[in-house]
Amino acid sequence: MYGIPAEYYDVAYSSKNYEREAHVIRWLIGERRPGAQALLNLACGPGAHDLHLSRYYEIDGLDLNADYLARARERNPRGQYHEADMRDFALDRMYDAILCLFSSIGYARTLDNVRKTLVCCRDHLVAGGLVLIEPWLTPEQWQPGQVHVLNAERDGIKVCRMGYSALQGAVSLNPCQYLVGTEHGVERYEETHEMGLFTVGEMHEAFAAADLAVEYDPSGLIGRGLYIGGKKD
């Protein structure tokens, strides 16, 4: 899970084109669910996608990180944001589409938890509603023993993130350390990402177990693929 403050998260991923991704999502929803109005974003983080999607939809979100939710509320004041687990949530609203982006489904860690997430999605979708899941890497794509470095800068804040890839069963491990430089000095943060590695076939089985139809786009928003599920009418 992310341990850096929302402000520094935004700097670290400032090169990510959230606006372009939001337009792709809008096109996908418009093609399959014309007239969609209400969206829910699972593991929404600080709401960077929501900032752009809120121009066209009523969008709510949920996340486990209270700091990130506060930032999301600033970006989308009309939205309802909930501190909740995507594997087990119960809201008092139904949605035309539910999103889980930027590989956040990997934090479910196990296929059983993926199925629980998809069942929660199904139970919060109107008939014919959609669920868009951007996956994490497959077992074949994950390469243990790699060192990854990310450098970013914005508004006078510099972020350097270094992580190491490891493997524990079917779970990828990515312990990371951050150095964040501001006018006040240098701060250090640590976090470890534990994310389940699922094959395309396993994901299809999870959708089927949740009684959701599914199609798979191998490219998706950023090259990691995209699962587009649908609730039966």
Buried (B, 14 or more C-beta within 10 A) or exposed (E): EBBBBBBBBBBBBBEBEBEEBBBBBBEBBEEBBEEBEBBBBBBBBBBBBBBBBBEBBBBBBBBBBEBBBEBBBEBBEEBBBBEBBBBEBEBEEEBBBBBBBBBBBBBBBBBEBBBBBBBBBBEBBBEEBBBBBBBBBBEEEBEEEEEEEBEBEBEEBBBBBBBBBBBEEBBBBBBBEBBBBBEEEEBEBEBEBBBBBBBEEBBBBBBBBBEBEBEBEEEBBBEBBBBBBBBEE
